[in-house]
Amino acid sequence: MSRITEILARAVREPHALTRDELALLLAQRDPGAQREIYAAAYEVKVRHVGRVVSLRGIVEMGNVCAKNCFYCGIRRDNRVLERYQLDEPEILEAVQRNIALQYGSIVLQSGEIESEAHTLFIEQLLRKITAMTDGTLGITLSLGEQTADTFRRWRSAGAHRYLLRIETSNPRLYARFHPADHSLERRRECLRHLRTYDYQVGSGVMSGLPGQTCGDLADDILFFHEMDVDMIGMGPYIPHHDTPLGRDIPFTKEYAASHLNIGLNVIAATRLYLHNVNIAATTALHALADDGREQGVLAGANVIMPNVSDVAYRRRYQLYENKPAFDESAEESRDELARRLQGIGETINWNKRGDSPRYAARKLVSGE
């Protein structure tokens, strides 16, 4: 029995069974045979916990106004080339109705990071209207960045179920390299703790393939997810945006896409093998690297896909990275194509179901709630 085979047998049997070095070894694999073995093991764990089923969350990109200035992000505050926009309430509710008609059981409300009482109240009122129009059946995920504890409390009370707050890297040195000095990794960790306090399904995530990042760093990221007891994870390969300080000099080539797809799939598989019962997204960034990137992500252990239900008129203005696919594809076309592709790999779609995290359900069961 090879070392990889022994590690995988242990990882499939029980969660949290691997050391940091063993996680790093899985993450470092580039041999196609070893990768097939790793992905098959991760898929086995995925099927055990959620079945051959993928849950969908329609993303509404509500606006690209952002107070943050992250060095890798296309909607960073100092990107003067970008045409800014902010959807109003009727436009957002129209997208929600589109999401319902598509039979997606959940929605993601996403925008740049804004902290103000006016913004907090706008989202709070929006959540109450969405909850009323769907009788509380629609799963609602927010991805709106760092907020105060009281804002998280208000949004949870208004109807939000989940919150996704990616940290991009748990390594303080790398975080400082890719963010301005006034951006705080500790504050993001604090926000994750607040989200747990208010009983959200808590999501986080990182980028893989960042310049200077090691497999040990990515192993630490997976251990961070365990430390923070997250319920859902959205991870994507780093793809450069040439209107950013980090990405302006990085060429996006076929070789770049292939290598970053490899590490992105390795991260999904290693995370599934270590954490077992969390929700893991096959992100749009995988699709940007390969036409079947999301399907490869599912076969490596992911169980969530987030198709875009925003109006196509705004999609080109919400590019966190370049080469983002499906700018001109309608939400209906995206759904039909996605259903066909998932059927082709033996997966079905969790139509009209929220697809809550098994990890969250297990925690509630243990606590007796």
N, C-alpha and C positions, 0 to 999 in steps of 0.2 A: 504494500500500500504506500503510495507516494505521500509526501508531507501535505500537499494540497488536499488530497483525498481524505486524509485523516482529519485535517482541520474542518473540512466541509461536513464530514459525518457528525462531528461534535456540534458544529454550528446549526445543523438542521435539527438535531435532537432537542436543543434547548436554547433560549435567548441568553445573551450576555456571556457566552461561553468562551469567547476569544480574547486573547491579550491584545494590547496595542500593536505589538510587533506582528502578530498574526493578521490583524486587520490590514496593516501596512503591506504585508506580503500579498494578500488578495488584491489590494488596490494597485499594486505595482505590476500585476500580470499583464503581459502583452502577447503571450503565446496563444494563438487561436484555440488550441485544444484545451489549455487550462481555462481560458475564458469561457468556453462552452460548458465545461464542468461546473464552474462557479455560477454561471447564469442559470443552469438547470437546477442547481441546489437552491438558489434564491427563489426561483419560480415555484419549486416544490413547497417552500415555506409560505409563499404568497397564496398559493392555492389552498393550503391547509387553513389559513386564517380568513380568507375572503372569497375563495372559490375562483373559478375562471370567469370572473366578472370585473368589469371596469366601471367605476362611478364617474359621472361627468359633472363638472361645474362650469357653467357659462360665465366667462369673464366680461365684466363691463368696465372698460377703461374710462373712468368718469372725467379725468382731466390730467393734464401734464404739467400743471403748476407745482413746483416743488421748492421747499425751503432748503433742502439738502444740496450739497455740492460734491457728491462722491465722484472720484476721479475716473470711474469706469462707466458711468451711467449717462445715457443719451439725453435724459430729461433733467440733468443737473442744473442747478440754478443759474450758473454762468454760461450756459450754452446759448449764445446770442443768435445763433442761426435758426433755432427752433421757433416755430409759430405756436404760441401757447393757446390752449382752449380749456374750457370748463363746462361740462354739460349741466343743464338746468334740470330741475326735478321732473318735468314732463318727459324729457329725453331719456332720463334714467329709467323711469317707470315704463316707458315704451320698450326699452331693452329687457326689462324684467318680464314684461308680457311676452316678448319674443322667446325668452328663455323657457317660460312655462309652455308655450305652444310647441317648442322643440322637445318637450318631455324630459328636460334635464331636471333632476330633483334638487339641485343646489345652484347657487349663484355666488360669484365672487365680485365684490365691489372694490375696485382698485383705483388708486390715483397716486400722484406725488404726495409727499409728506407736507401737511399743513397743520399747524397748531394755532387755533384761535377759537374763541367762544362762538363766533358766527359759524365757523366750519363744524364745530362740534354739534351745534343746534341743527344745522342743515342735515347732517347725517342722522341725528337722532330722530328728526321728524320723518326723514326718508324711510328709516327702518320701521317706524310705526305704520306707515302707509303700506309698505311691502308686506308686513306681517298681517295687516288687516285684509289686504286684497288676496292673500293666499291662505287665510285662516290658520296661519302659523305653520303650514306644512312645508314650506320651501326652506331648505337649508341655506343660511346666509353666512358667508365668510367675508370678513373685512380684511383688506390689505392696505392700510392707510398709515403705516409707519408709527413712529414713537408718539405717544400721547401721555397725558397725566393719568394717574390712577382713577381719578374721578371721571374722566372722559371714558375710559374703558368701562367703568361701572354703568354710566348712563347708556352707552351703546348696548351693553349686554341686557340691561333692563328693557331697552326698546325693541329687542328682538334678534340681535346678532347671536349666532351660535359658535362661530369659529373666528379665529384671528390668526393671520399669517404674518409673522415678523421675522424676515430673514436676517441673519447676522453676517452673511457672506464669508466670514472666516472667524473661527474662535481663537486664532492666534493673535495676541495683542500687537506683535511686531508687524505682521502683515496688515492687520486692520489699520494701524497708524500709517502704513505706507500708501494705502489706497483711499484714505479719507483725510479731509482737512483736520487741523488740530482741534477744532471745536466740536468734532463728532466723537461720540463716546461709546465704546464697546460696552462699558459697564452699564450705561444707561439702557442700552438695548436688553442686556441681561435683566436689569431691574424691571423693564416693561414686561418681559416674559413671565417674571414672578407675579406681577400684578394681574396679568391675564389668568394665571392659574387661580389666584385668589377669587376672581369673579366667575370662575367655573366656565370659562371658554374651553372649547377644544383648541389647544394651543399648537400652533404651527411655527416652524422655523425652517432654516435652510442655509445653504452655502453655495458658492461657486466653486467649481473644480477647474483645474488648469490655469489658475492665476499665475502670473509671472513670479517665480521664486517660491512657489508653493511645493511642498514635498508630500509624499504619500503618508509620512508620519503626521503632517499637519492635518490631512484629511481623516486619518484615523482618530486624531484628537477631536475633530469635528463630530464624528460619530459618537465618541464617548461623551461629548458635550450634550448631544441630543438625549442620551441616556441620563446624564446628570440632571438636566432640566425636565426630564420626564415628559417630552413632547408627544403629542398625539398624531401629528401630521407633519410631513416634511416635503418641501419643494426645493429640489437641487437642480442646478443647471450648469452646463459647461460655460466657461467664460468665453464670450464672443465679443471682439472689439467693436467699438463705435468710434469712427474717425473724427468726430467732433468732441472728443474727450481727451484729457491729458494722457491717460493710460493707453488708449487705443489708437492714437493718431499715427503711430509709426509701426503698428503691427499689421503685416499683410495677412489677409484672409485667403488662404490657398486651399487646394484640395487636401494637401498634406496636413495643414492645420485642422481642417474639419475632421479628417479621419482620426487624428491623434486625440483631439478633444472629445470626439464621440466615444472613443475607447475608454477614456478615464471617466467620462460621465456615466457610462454603463457600469463600470467597475464600482463606482461610488453607490449607485442604486443597489447593486447586488450585495455589496458588503454591508450596507445599512440594513437591508432586509434580513440578512443572515444574523446580524447582531441584535436587532430590535424586534423582529418577528411581527408583532401585531399592530404596527402603526400604519397609517395611510401614507403612501409615497406617490408623488406625482411624476408622471412622464411629461416633462415640461416642453413648452414650445421651442426652447433652445435646442433640444434634441432634433426636432423637426427641421430646424434651420441648418443643421449639420448634415442631415441625410433625409431623403424623402420618406423613408420608413423609420425615422429615428424614434418616434413615439412608440411604435409597435415593438421595436427592439427594447425600449425601456420597460414595456410591460413584460416582455419575456425575460427580462433581467430582474423582475421583482416588483415593478411599480403597479399600482392599482387605481390610479386617478389620472384623468386627462382633463384639461381645462381649455375647451375651445372658445374662441372669441365670439361673443354675441353683440359686440359694439357695432354701431353704424359704420359702414365701410368708409364714410366720408372723413372720419377722424383717425383711422387706424395708422396712417403714415406719420401722424404727429405723436404717436406713442411708441417710440422705438427706444427701448432701454439699451438695445444692441442693434447692429446692422444685420442685413440679410434675413430679417424676420419674414416668415412665409405668410401666404394667404391674405394679402392686403385687399384684394378685389374679390375674394370669394365670399358669397353670401353665407349667413349662418346656416341656412337650410342646406346649401351645397356642402358645407363643412361637415354637418351632421351625417348626411347620407354617405359621404366618402369615408368618414371615420367609422361608421357602422360597418361598411363593407370591408374595410381593412381589418378591423378587430375580428370580424367573423372569419376572415382568412387565416388568422392565427389561433382560432379555436376559442375566442373570448366572446362573451355577450356583454351587453350594456345594461346597467342598473337603471332602467327607465323609470322616471318618476319616483325615485328613491333618493333619500338624502345621502346615503352611503357614509354614515358616521364612522369615526375611527373605532376599530375594535379595542384599541388601547384605552380610549376614553370610557367605553362601555365596561371594560374590565375594572377600571378604577372605581367607577360608580358602584359596581357590584361588591367590591371589597369594602367600600365605605358604607354600604347598606342603604344608599340613596335610591 
